[in-house]
């Protein structure tokens, strides 16, 4: 699917539909409220030792790139009252939507 404009893309981030409000704070900067698409999928990695798999969740937030233009590792985002450090940044996230950035998060 091709997104025609920033306005079309922003429709996906509307709170109450898919989006959630988040407080984004760049390191050394001021907080701002942005809308993101939050996901916290379960991951399981099998070990070759015959032992149990390594299991965890990998929280991510998909944001409009214009909202996080200078995002960097160590910036902070608060979603639903939970504080996360940004530990990964994937510009033009591979989501099929140019103009988005996938933030890989670590719960603090």
PENOR-V215976 format. One record per run of one state. SS is the DSSP state (H for helix, E for strand, - for the rest). FROM is the first residue (numbers start at 1). TO is the last residue. Records with the same first field share a line. If there is no record, write none. Layout:
# PENOR-V215976
SS = FROM-TO + FROM-TO
This chain:
# PENOR-V215976
- = 1-5 + 14-14 + 16-18 + 26-30 + 46-53 + 69-75 + 80-81 + 92-99 + 108-108
H = 6-13 + 65-68
E = 15-15 + 19-25 + 31-45 + 54-64 + 76-79 + 82-91 + 100-107
